[in-house]
Amino acid sequence: MSGQAQPSPVVSAVVVNYNAGELLATCVTSLFDCGAAQVILVDNASVDDSVSAATSAVGYIDPPRNLEVIQTGANLGFGRAVNIGAHAARGDFLVICNPDCSVEPGALPRLADFLERNPTAGVVAPMILDSRGGRYPSIRRFPSLWVSAVHAALGLVWPSNPVSRHYRSASEAPLDKDRWASGAFLMLSRELFLEMGGFDDRYFMFLEDVELCRRIICKGYEIGYEPQARVVHHQGWSSVSRPYFVLAQHSISLWRYADQTLEGTARFALPLVAVGAALRFAIGAARVAARGRRPGRV
């Protein structure tokens, strides 16, 4: 009947875990509390008790919730693990969520409603806050070669430099084609994600979200932003135990993205990209060694 209310869209969430500790249980329960119908937990061979703690926490929820755990048996990286989880999802919409995120009430319905109201939105990002209440850049500008070079070189030692601030200050309009959404937390149609082939699993971690958003925009979509949906990101879980590995993967992904996207005469700059990526790793590694600090925000 024409006035009959349509059923709410079903949301599935994919959470990739690698030794996330107690944050994982908080993440999973917040997703269910916010209305996720299904949470797929893809575990990349964690050696802590994070998975058992999360399943125990969900077990206390009444009525029982649909938590599915997929053990990969090895650390496959973020993008590849998300792709595995997405194939097990059954929802209309797919949430990709870091295990160090917690979802505030109402966030998932608001994001799903945004996608339903805006058919040109391929992806929608929420407002992301850090654990101190500050803004985490959930949407960012697509960087030029110059911006990428300066941000890579200075972002760790001078996070508030003008170029990095410009890169992180994407338009907060509801829809825009000149930005990408952070894979820390985003929502999109499950069908679209699978149609796009998911994340490019050649990226072990970092920049797979930039690359996916770029392909989605090339298909004619825009990147949405819904600030009324809020998520808290307790950043840094993945860098605590293996900071040098994390720094190396970011540098490798920078090079891979440049190699994929630079065209024509711009490809002559690839050696400079390699130098910049190596410099970024060296600066970050020196900071970790000298101060015992984890890699900074990227």
Residue pairs with C-beta under 8 A, 6 or more apart in sequence:
8 35
8 109
8 112
9 91
9 92
9 93
9 112
9 115
9 116
10 37
10 38
10 90
10 91
10 92
10 93
11 35
11 36
11 37
11 38
11 91
11 92
11 93
11 94
11 95
11 108
11 112
11 187
12 36
12 37
12 38
12 39
12 40
12 89
12 90
12 91
12 93
12 94
12 95
12 190
13 31
13 36
13 38
13 39
13 40
13 94
13 95
13 96
13 97
14 39
14 40
14 42
14 82
14 85
14 86
14 89
14 94
14 95
14 96
14 97
15 24
15 27
15 28
15 31
15 39
15 40
15 41
15 42
15 85
15 97
15 98
15 99
16 42
16 44
16 78
16 81
16 82
16 85
16 98
16 99
17 24
17 41
17 42
17 43
17 44
17 46
17 50
17 51
17 54
17 99
18 43
18 44
18 45
18 46
18 75
18 99
18 238
19 46
19 47
19 48
19 50
19 237
19 241
20 27
20 46
20 48
20 50
20 99
20 100
20 237
21 48
21 50
21 237
22 50
22 53
23 50
23 99
23 100
23 102
23 234
23 237
24 41
24 50
24 51
24 53
24 54
24 99
25 50
25 53
25 54
25 56
25 57
25 58
26 102
27 54
27 97
27 98
27 99
27 100
27 101
27 102
27 103
28 39
28 41
28 54
28 57
28 58
28 67
29 54
29 57
29 58
29 61
30 101
30 102
30 103
30 104
31 39
31 95
31 97
31 103
31 108
32 39
32 58
32 61
32 65
32 67
33 103
33 105
34 103
34 104
34 105
34 106
34 107
34 108
34 109
35 108
35 109
36 95
36 108
37 66
37 91
38 66
38 68
38 89
38 90
38 91
39 58
39 65
39 66
39 67
39 68
40 68
40 70
40 85
40 88
40 89
41 51
41 54
41 67
41 68
41 69
41 70
41 85
42 70
42 72
42 81
42 82
42 84
42 85
43 51
43 69
43 70
43 71
43 72
44 72
44 74
44 75
44 76
44 77
44 81
45 71
45 72
45 73
45 74
45 75
50 99
51 69
54 67
55 67
55 69
58 65
58 67
68 88
70 84
70 85
70 88
72 81
72 84
76 84
76 201
77 201
77 203
77 204
77 205
78 183
78 199
78 203
78 204
78 205
78 208
79 198
79 199
79 200
79 201
79 203
79 204
79 205
79 208
80 199
80 201
80 204
82 96
82 183
82 198
82 199
83 198
83 199
83 201
86 94
86 190
86 193
86 194
86 198
87 194
89 190
91 190
92 112
92 189
92 190
93 111
93 112
93 115
93 187
93 188
93 189
93 190
94 187
94 188
94 189
94 190
94 193
95 108
95 111
95 185
95 186
95 187
96 183
96 185
96 186
96 187
96 188
97 103
97 184
97 185
97 231
98 183
98 184
98 185
98 233
98 237
99 237
100 233
100 234
100 235
100 236
100 237
100 238
101 128
101 184
101 185
101 231
101 232
101 233
101 234
102 231
102 232
102 234
103 185
103 231
104 229
104 230
104 231
104 232
106 228
106 229
107 126
107 229
107 230
107 231
108 187
108 229
110 126
110 226
110 228
110 229
111 124
111 126
111 187
111 226
111 229
112 187
114 121
114 124
114 174
114 224
114 226
114 229
115 121
115 124
115 187
115 188
115 189
115 224
118 124
118 174
118 175
118 222
118 224
120 175
120 220
120 221
120 222
121 175
121 221
121 222
121 223
121 224
122 188
122 189
122 192
122 213
122 216
122 217
122 219
122 221
122 222
122 223
122 224
123 181
123 186
123 187
123 188
123 213
123 216
123 221
123 223
123 224
124 181
124 186
124 187
124 188
124 223
124 224
124 225
124 226
125 138
125 139
125 181
125 182
125 185
125 186
125 223
125 224
125 225
125 226
126 138
126 185
126 187
126 226
126 227
126 229
126 230
126 231
127 135
127 138
127 225
127 226
127 227
127 228
127 229
127 230
127 231
128 135
128 136
128 137
128 138
128 182
128 184
128 185
128 230
128 231
128 232
128 233
129 135
129 136
129 230
129 231
129 232
129 233
130 136
130 232
130 233
130 234
130 235
131 232
131 233
131 234
131 235
136 182
136 184
136 233
136 235
136 297
137 168
137 169
137 170
137 182
138 181
138 182
138 184
138 185
138 186
138 225
138 231
139 170
139 171
139 172
139 176
139 179
139 180
139 181
139 182
139 223
139 225
140 167
140 168
140 170
140 179
140 180
140 182
141 147
141 166
141 167
141 168
141 169
141 170
141 178
141 179
142 178
142 179
142 180
142 210
142 214
143 151
143 167
145 258
145 262
145 266
145 269
145 273
146 163
147 163
147 166
147 167
148 254
148 258
148 273
148 276
149 272
149 273
149 276
150 161
150 163
150 164
151 163
151 164
151 167
152 254
152 276
152 277
152 279
152 280
153 276
153 279
153 280
153 283
154 161
154 163
154 164
155 161
155 164
155 280
155 296
155 297
155 298
156 280
156 283
156 284
156 287
156 295
156 296
157 283
157 287
158 164
159 296
159 297
170 176
170 178
170 179
171 178
171 179
172 225
172 227
173 225
174 224
174 225
174 226
175 222
175 223
175 224
175 225
176 222
176 223
176 225
177 217
177 222
177 223
179 213
179 223
180 209
180 210
180 213
180 214
180 223
181 209
181 213
181 223
181 225
182 209
183 199
183 208
183 209
183 212
184 231
184 233
184 235
185 231
185 233
186 209
188 216
192 216
192 221
196 212
196 215
196 216
196 219
198 212
199 208
199 209
199 211
199 212
200 208
200 211
200 212
201 208
202 256
203 211
203 253
203 256
203 257
204 249
204 252
204 253
205 238
205 246
205 249
205 250
205 253
206 249
206 250
206 253
206 254
206 298
207 250
207 253
207 254
207 256
207 257
208 253
210 257
211 257
211 260
213 223
214 261
216 223
217 223
235 297
236 294
238 246
239 246
239 294
239 295
240 294
243 284
243 288
243 294
243 295
244 285
244 288
246 295
247 280
247 281
247 284
247 285
247 288
247 295
248 281
250 280
250 281
250 295
250 298
251 277
251 278
251 280
251 281
252 277
254 273
254 276
254 277
254 280
255 270
255 273
255 274
255 277
258 269
258 270
258 273
259 270
262 269
262 270
262 273
284 295
284 296
287 293
287 295
287 296
288 294
288 295
